[in-house]
């Protein structure tokens, strides 16, 4: 990864951490999907993006919770069993994927960390 790409990635992660996002709730649980052995939580930067996503999936999303990205990364992800990443604005051209790796999630739950699963 080039130095410029690394700076851009760090800036995007920092912006996500400071942003209040909407996390869809279905049947009392945060909406997520599993693929490739990773659970992906969905988070949206605006209600319209969440509604477009739900409509495209034919999903009924009756509720959502506002939460800062930092809380999702630092508190929610470590509380879920197995590797967890975040799909921000899924289905949108401006979507962002935050995989469970060091520099994004806590080292103790990062897939590429010696402390993973500790």
VOZA-201236 format. One record per atom (N, C-alpha, C, O): x, y, z. Coordinates in steps of 0.001 Angstrom, whole numbers, padded with zeros to 6 digits, always signed. Each point is the difference from the previous one (the first is absolute). Example, Ala and Ser with C-alpha at 12.3 -4.5 7.8 and 13.67 -1.06 7.14 Angstrom:
VOZA-201236
+013190-005690+007800;-000890+001190+000000;+000900+001200+000000;+001036-000019+000665;-001386+001069-001385;+000820+001190+000060;-000770+001090+000730;+000509+001108+000169;
END
This chain:
VOZA-201236
+000857-001161+000000;-000857+001161+000000;+000909+001231+000000;+000929+000095+000802;-001202+000834-001698;+000815+001218-000092;-000219+000875+001237;-000983-000154+000724;+001909+001061-000505;-000111+000909+001144;-001276+000832-000106;-000678+000229+001002;+000355+000219-002200;-001221+000802-000198;-001256-000830+000296;-000923+000480+000657;+000895-001717-001141;-001149-000875+000247;-000135-000292+001493;-001112-000063+000524;+002237-000114+000159;-000037-000243+001440;-000540+001210+000751;-000786-000156+000934;+001195+001354-001327;-000524+001225+000611;-001513+000124-000210;-000741+000358+000916;+000303-000661-002134;-001429+000078-000307;-000792-001010+000823;-001085+000304+000496;+001632-001499-000356;-000671-001045+000786;-000100+000436+001467;-001056-000135+000619;+002150+000655-000071;-000020+000461+001397;-000985+001145+000188;-000692+000068+001016;+000628+000828-001991;-000938+001130+000089;-001443-000508-000022;-000839+000491+000755;+000545-001473-001617;-001355-000554-000090;-000382-000703+001305;-001134+000123+000462;+002066-000849+000123;-000276-000682+001267;-000229+001027+001103;-000918-000149+000806;+001742+001181-000766;-000165+001063+000997;-001339+000693-000134;-000666+000275+000998;+000273+000005-002220;-001298+000647-000244;-001133-000911+000458;-000952+000465+000627;+001044-001759-000932;-001028-000939+000440;-000092-000023+001525;-001099+000009+000554;+002242-000040+000124;+000013-000044+001462;-000735+001204+000607;-000658-000136+001031;+000767+001301-001659;-000614+001228+000523;-001440+000203-000453;-000662+000927+000466;+000172-001761-001350;-001327+000170-000588;-001040-000846+000711;+000240-001159+000339;-001406+001764-000118;-001128-000758+000520;-000673-000680-001186;-000427+000666-000944;+000332-001985+000992;-000601-000772-001085;-001267-000677+000502;-000241-000096+001203;-000554-000364-002143;-001241-000703+000310;+000224-001492-000217;+000417-000428-001076;-000698-000353+002109;+000167-001447-000080;-001387-000635+000035;-000719+000137+000990;+000335-000837-002070;-001337-000597-000051;-000161-001116+001039;+000925-000766+000273;-002131+000706+000290;-000347-001022+000987;-001196-000774-000528;-001020+000588-000361;+001146-001913+000317;-001084-000874-000442;-000157-001098+001051;+000968-000667+000364;-002173+000494+000108;-000304-001003+001031;+000907+000146+001222;+000430-000997+000579;-000143+002227-000193;+000791+000261+001192;+001501-000161-000156;+000735+000128+000979;-000263-000407-002188;+001433-000204-000226;+000504+000950-001086;-000746+000393-000897;+002006-000040+000995;+000602+000826-001045;+000024-000793-001292;+000394-001166-000011;-000815+001797-001080;-000043-000668-001292;+001425-000266-000481;+000848+000892-000003;-000604-002127-000400;+001327-000385-000475;-000135-001132-001008;-001073-000574-000185;+002181+000277-000453;+000067-001128-000929;+001359-000653+000171;+000972+000665+000357;-000900-001951-000608;+001275-000695+000101;+000446-000441-001385;-000777-000557-000776;+002029+000815+000488;+000585-000464-001255;+001485-000238+000228;+000676+000804+000643;-000180-001897-001168;+001412-000321+000130;+000462-000152+001434;+001166+000250+000303;-002066-000659+000590;+000361-000190+001390;+000056+001284+000818;+000417-000022+001157;-000833+001139-001748;-000016+001283+000697;-001433+000499+000089;-000731-000008-000990;+000334+000439+002175;-001308+000623+000186;+000165+001477-000302;+000910+000643+000525;-001781-000097-001367;+000045+001413-000390;-001214+000715+000567;-001137-000311-000353;+001387+001270+001234;-001063+000854+000504;-000236+001098-001028;+000942+000498-000616;-002190-000129+000437;-000329+001074-000925;-000152+001313+000766;-000607+000038+001070;+001160+001029-001627;-000120+001332+000584;-000203+000986-001146;+000574-000163-001077;-001390+001179+001315;-000338+000947-001058;+000186+001436+000476;-000305+000333+001145;+000801+000497-002030;+000270+001396+000343;-001237+000872-000110;-000007+001137+000472;-001037-001662-001092;-001250+000752-000096;-001170-000972-000130;+000152-001119-000490;-001293+001561+000930;-001193-000846-000014;-000385-000428-001418;-000421-001138-000206;+000561+002030-000767;-000363-000338-001385;+000834-001174-000509;-000522-000862-000706;+001796+000816+001050;+000870-001105-000426;-000452-001310+000642;-000011-001047-000647;-000357+001115+001918;-000506-001190+000694;-001288-000483-000664;-000169-001199-000220;-000731+002111-000097;-001268-000372-000624;+000204-000593-001394;-000671-000967-000360;+001591+001536-000433;+000295-000558-001334;+000546-001423+000123;-000385-000885-000764;+001271+000672+001716;+000591-001317+000233;-001078-001011+000376;-000065-001089-000570;-000782+001457+001536;-001056-000900+000451;-000953-000331-001148;-000395-001154-000170;+000031+002151-000606;-000909-000222-001128;+000629-000929-001032;-000670-000901-000504;+001930+001101+000186;+000687-000839-000989;+000069-001456+000462;-000035-000915-000823;+000133+000700+002128;+000064-001359+000550;-001373-000578+000301;-000115-001173+000353;-000935+001994-000491;-001329-000461+000357;-000119-000209+001498;-000786-000823+000469;+001572+001578+000268;+000098-000133+001459;-000899+001019+000677;-000060+001156-000418;-000635-001577+001459;-000771+000931+000807;+000885+000419+001170;+000323-000816+000864;+000065+002083-000839;+000849+000511+001077;-000829+000998+000796;-000016+001195-000297;-000676-001707+001320;-000903+000861+000750;+000700+000968+000962;-000605+000971+000454;+001864-001235-000149;+000672+000813+001009;+001491+000103-000320;+000558-000813-000738;+000054+001819+001308;+001439+000183-000110;+000468+000769+001225;-000778+000689+000660;+002057-000823-000374;+000571+000728+001138;+001136+000880-000506;+000808-000428-000824;-000751+001666+001324;+001129+000852-000337;+001165-000328+000933;-000190-000141+001208;+001375+000021-001758;+001183-000314+000803;+001231+000562-000703;+000079+000001-001229;+000858+000466+002004;+001244+000494-000593;+000835-001182-000486;+000026-001062+000623;+000647+001269-001736;+000844-001044-000570;+001019-000527+000985;+000261-001202+000028;+000321+002070+000781;+000991-000432+000990;-000600-001030+000955;+000664-000970+000366;-001899+001175+000031;-000639-000952+000916;-000208-001350-000677;+000198-001045+000620;-000597+001064-001890;-000145-001269-000726;+001329-000747-000050;+000062-001198+000276;+001003+001924-000635;+001304-000632-000152;+000589-000458+001331;+000537-001104+000094;-000635+001938+000924;+000696-000267+001258;-000791-000794+001025;+000593-000666+000849;-001926+000721-000911;-000809-000674+001017;-000891-001098-000564;-000085-001087+000570;-000578+001364-001685;-000939-000992-000534;+000744-001172-000630;-000286-001153+000323;+001218+001421-001200;+000708-001085-000691;+000660-000970+000976;-000148-001210-000177;+000869+001676+001201;+000606-000964+000932;-001017-000822+000790;+000354-001045+000545;-001599+001489-000471;-001013-000731+000764;-000690-001087-000820;-000791-000769+000546;+001075+000691-001842;-000620-000988-000875;+000976-001151-000220;+001188+000226-000231;-001686-001457+000302;+000852-001163-000245;+000433-000058-001458;-000803+000236-000902;+002054-000546+000680;+000529-000160-001342;+000420+001313-000614;-000250+001065+000564;+000885-001135-001718;+000452+001235-000658;-001173+000819-000532;-000921-000534-000619;+000974+001854+000874;-001079+000902-000396;+000590+001245-000647;+000933+000605+000529;-001489-000227-001686;+000355+001236-000671;-001248+000848-000151;-001090-000388+000419;+001267+001547-001022;-001133+000898-000200;-000094+000378-001469;+000991+000383-000620;-002196-000496+000072;-000295+000446-001358;-000764+001312+000129;-001147+000021+000447;+001793+001070-000842;-000589+001332+000123;-000663+000364-001324;+000628-000075-001056;-001887+000465+001114;-000774+000373-001188;+000045-001085-001072;+000228+000275-001177;-000455-001523+001618;-000003-001142-000924;-000967+000248-001147;-001097+000521+000201;+001507-000895-001392;-000832+000170-001182;+000082+001389-000605;-000655+000280-001004;+001441+000577+001596;+000148+001373-000469;+001342+000159-000722;+000970-000670+000356;-000901+001542-001358;+001280+000226-000681;+001082+000551+000938;+001192-000123-000283;-001608+000721+001382;+000968+000556+000947;+000214-000915+001194;+000534+000427+001023;-000945-001682-001146;+000129-000945+001104;+001448-000207+000417;+000928+000242-000771;-000760-000687+001990;+001315-000208+000595;-000034-001298+000780;-000954-000259+000733;+001980-000555-000882;+000095-001253+000743;+001137+000131+001002;+001128+000336-000359;-001443-000606+001622;+000991+000051+001065;+000201-001423+000526;-000752-000457+000861;+001760-000237-001377;+000213-001394+000401;+000584-000101+001406;+000547+000972+000522;-000663-002142+000084;+000504-000192+001360;+001515-000222+000017;+000470-001113+000236;+000277+002172-000485;+001463-000070-000019;+000585+001097+000888;-000691+000952+000361;+001973-001098-000013;+000655+000990+000846;-000064+001367-000666;+000043+000132-001223;-000145+000860+002064;-000131+001365-000487;-001447+000407-000207;-000300+001178-000197;-000604-002161+000242;-001433+000284-000147;-000743-000448+001249;-000701+000795+000627;+000848-002046-000267;-000648-000534+001203;+001076-000215+001068;+001189+000012-000317;-001588-000207+001567;+000996-000264+001043;+000864-001220-000344;-000491-000983-000556;+001765+001059+000892;+000938-001080-000319;-000471-001368+000499;+000241-001013-000656;-000906+000979+001804;-000435-001272+000581;-000983-000749-000886;-000140-001215+000137;-000547+001907-001045;-000971-000658-000876;+000356+000129-001483;-000774-000420-000860;+001925+000989+000561;+000428+000165-001388;+000517-001337-000536;+000754-000700+000677;-001161+000360-001879;+000403-001276-000594;+001505-000097-000232;+000561-001096+000032;+000094+002224-000265;+001436-000022-000314;+000878+000322+001203;+001168+000353-000164;-001714-000472+001361;+000747+000311+001217;+000303-001275+000777;-000801-000933+000043;+001966+000923+000561;+000370-001147+000849;-000934-000126+001187;-000141-001084+000567;-000508+002199-000179;-000902-000006+001151;-001413-000418-000347;-000850-000063+000888;+000566-000226-002156;-001364-000340-000410;-000517-001197+000779;+000661-001029+000137;-001872+001212+000366;-000643-001073+000732;+000462-000121+001437;-000461-000874+000734;+001380+001757-000325;+000513-000082+001377;-001031+000499+000977;+000246+000009+001206;
END
